[in-house]
């Protein structure tokens, strides 16, 4: 009888672990599909891009970035989101 109880307990634990994995995977996917996640990705991309432009201007002084408009790039990227 004790063996049957242990087998049942192990099966229930296994089932619950599998269910928890599925719920976790679903929650992560739902977040990745959300507008909030997409907006955050765009924001981080633009921040990194702006940092790259500043770095390029500092370390490559011969490079002319005067006609480069980050706002135009941002508008174009946001229209694709």
MOPESUL-V242230 format. One line per field, one symbol per residue. phi: phi as a letter, one per 30 degrees, with the letter a starting at -180 (. if undefined). psi: psi as a letter, one per 40 degrees, with the letter a starting at -180 (. if undefined). Layout:
# MOPESUL-V242230
phi->???
psi->???
This chain:
# MOPESUL-V242230
phi->.ddddddddddddddddddddddddddddddddddeddddddddddddddddddddddcbddddcdcdcdddddddddddd
psi->ddddddddddddddddddddddddddddddddeiddddddddddddddddddddddddegdehhedehhdddddddddde.
